[in-house]
Amino acid sequence: MDSRKMQVIGLCRFSYPALGGFQIEHETPEARAAFLYDSVRMQERFATFETLTLPPLRAQTDPDFTLLIVVGDAMPDLWLTRLLDLVEDMPQAVVVPRAPGRHRQVMREVINAARADTGQPSLQFRMDDDDAVACHFVERLREAAADLAPLIAKNRYVGIDFNQGFIARITPRGICAKPTTETLWTPALGVAVGPGASRGIMNFSHAKLSRIMPVVALPGEDMFIRGHNDFNDSRQKDGIKPVRLPPLDADGEAQFRTLFNIDADHVRRVMAQSATQG
């Protein structure tokens, strides 16, 4: 088993109108699509994806990975073209259009179609379109898989949980954020999937992963950003309290540039432009 030869696959749903897979439900796929493709929401999604999610992926110290970006096959041309333009210079990114379908089934098909027959486990991770991972995430995921080689050899699935990072919100004034340590949050959570396994990381509830497979938590280094905004799926239910996030000072902004390749000045420019377009 050689972690250097393991295929690393990330999956991100970008406003995909799945049947299931959301905490807030809609009566029809059309109703969900109308919610997802609302202009104000999409401007915010693109601003976050451009300034928060993509910069650290572009700057990975190990660039040998695939990022599957799943979109609806009826995404309006305006948004699809914008997305394709945004990732045109990112060779790891593959935009995958899919018709509305059962969430877990569609995601399994998408990941399995991308898996190569290497005879090695694949290392899979998932992220929302407003999350981020550190610039050395892929490198550390491979290192962790090498350290856990005996465990991975004995199990079809093994979770690798980098559980330290930040909650952050982007605004026209910059980045607001605070540190956090959380178990089994989706960003920077990986799964080593055996070569003969039919399911992938999206086929399991991330919060219940440790009930299904061995999970190793790796604290002590900042590895993720969990995006926080008005359009988070988890923010759509009543009774959810807002998270207080202080603005980053100059040192905090420098830390985000170093760890995540995220530039607060870029955030301010894009957010100001997005506000005029919404």
Disulfide bonds with the S-S distance in Angstrom:
none
